[in-house]
Amino acid sequence: MRPPQPPATGPAPSRDDARALPSPRRRWTIAVRLPVLVGLVVFISSVSTTHLAIHVMEGELDREVERLADVYIDSLSGVALPPLRAGDFAALEATLERGMGFQRGVSDLAIVVADPNGLTLARAGQPIGQPPMAYGVIGVHWSLNERGDMAWAQRELLEDGQVVALVAAQIAFPEQAERRRGLTLALMLVDLLLAAVAALLAIFFSRHLMRPFLAVTAALDRAAAGHFDSLPVNTRDSEASRLASAFNLMVRRLREREELATRLAERERAAVLGRLAASVAHEVRNPLAGMLTALDTIRRFGEAPAPRERAVDLVERGLRQIEAVVRTTLATHRQGEAGRPLSAEDLEDLKLLIMPEARRGGVQLGWRIDLPAAFPTDALRLRQLLLNLLLNAVAATPPGRRVLLEVRQEAAALVLSIEDEAGGLPEEAGRRLSGRAGEARQDGGGLGLDIAAELAAALGARIDIVPLQRGSRITVRIPPREENEP
């Protein structure tokens, strides 16, 4: 893994991560959907409740009108029975004419009297349409027109428990119907207004209740960008207080972890630089000793051609060796050469940096390079990867044993194989080298293996670890880099 950066400069989301995140333009967030859904439910509930109340009210008004019609017909029954019993239909019609208009609350338009089979015997007034009995409807019946301001009320005239006639009265109640329509319209308008107000209040309060969760969401977004800000704790709301306290505890733990990772990364860099400086110093010190001896020889025997030439040659070889060490060190850490293909000379130069560590630890170093042509990859990253792996292998191998580097080309891939006789790679170190995020470290060591894992990931390489009898083999397979890759 890459050494963690300070919190204020966290890594930006990758292109793949950005594609995985839902776009706010494509769908509403829960902070919008939940209040809108709550408001919509409140609005629909309020409107539905009022519509149900209006429906019940209209039914009650219809029943009230029907009861008025029953009272009206009952009042006609007393005066209609005597002429009906006598069979005097002219007197019956006259009685019906006199009986019209005596009821309050309704306006009678027509009265029709028929025998039990529906045959009309007498009528008064000018009906609009035909009574129910004209359509074969026998018995008690109530029919309301479409506008709800006119109705036919049909009842049976009974004498000694027997049906002697049918009476149908057409009544009109336009004033009541108009008042009912006005009342219904007013109730609907008021209901819509109150339902809208209730929905807005529900949206407001639901949004207010979601404020702690929205604050945590915004804080998490800032944390993803590397800014770990604590949340204020509201002691008046216990649930919001617990949520903010838990988030603040997480932020503190993350800060501590980032600080610890930063310190470990600095220590690892210092250790790598220390090993590199020791290697360079060792490689420079040896030729310097010979060069000083050669200069002393020149001072003593400078006039003799043979000793002078041998001393000059020794000084030249020492300077060239020092030049090779400096050139190799610069090539390994020069950022301007990123993206350069890897050549066999790059790998041979690494030997100058690894050899002092191997000699100091008494470790034999094997070097098998089979790379006839430059391989298209990032030479800088690959050299850093090999330097980390080889230094770790040499440091872990006991004196008298061997570390072997083998480089070959198989198909279209470059295969790097590092074998050691260190007794086997620990499981936790294997997980770190494989780049598995989230694994806890058990040894508290540095980040050399993590750096190697990230370098391998940057190269698109795959790392395989195979246990051997006396150690392990780490194989790195690197695909060729495309021409348009950086």
Salt bridges, closest charged atoms under 4 A:
ASP16 OD1 - ARG19 NH2 2.15
GLU60 OE1 - ARG63 NH2 2.86
GLU60 OE2 - ARG67 NH2 3.53
ASP62 OD1 - ARG180 NH1 2.51
GLU64 OE1 - ARG67 NH2 2.46
GLU66 OE2 - ARG155 NH2 3.70
ASP70 OD1 - ARG155 NH2 2.18
ASP149 OD2 - ARG147 NE 3.43
GLU159 OE2 - ARG85 NE 2.81
GLU178 OE1 - ARG181 NH2 2.88
ASP229 OD2 - ARG222 NE 3.22
GLU283 OE2 - HIS282 ND1 3.98
GLU283 OE2 - ARG359 NH1 3.93
ASP296 OD2 - ARG300 NE 3.57
GLU316 OE2 - ARG320 NH2 3.26
GLU337 OE2 - ARG334 NH1 2.54
GLU337 OE1 - ARG340 NH2 3.29
ASP346 OD2 - ARG340 NH1 2.92
ASP346 OD1 - ARG383 NH1 3.28
ASP349 OD2 - ARG327 NH1 3.27
GLU357 OE2 - ARG360 NH1 2.99
ASP378 OD2 - ARG381 NH1 2.83
GLU406 OE2 - ARG408 NH1 3.85
GLU410 OE2 - ARG408 NE 2.65
GLU410 OE1 - ARG477 NH1 3.28
GLU419 OE2 - ARG473 NE 2.92
GLU421 OE1 - ARG470 NH1 3.86
GLU427 OE2 - ARG431 NH1 3.44
GLU428 OE1 - ARG432 NH1 3.61
GLU439 OE1 - ARG431 NE 3.18
ASP443 OD1 - ARG432 NH1 3.31
ASP450 OD1 - ARG432 NE 3.45
ASP450 OD2 - ARG441 NH2 2.74
GLU454 OE2 - ARG2 NE 2.07
ASP464 OD2 - ARG462 NH2 3.19
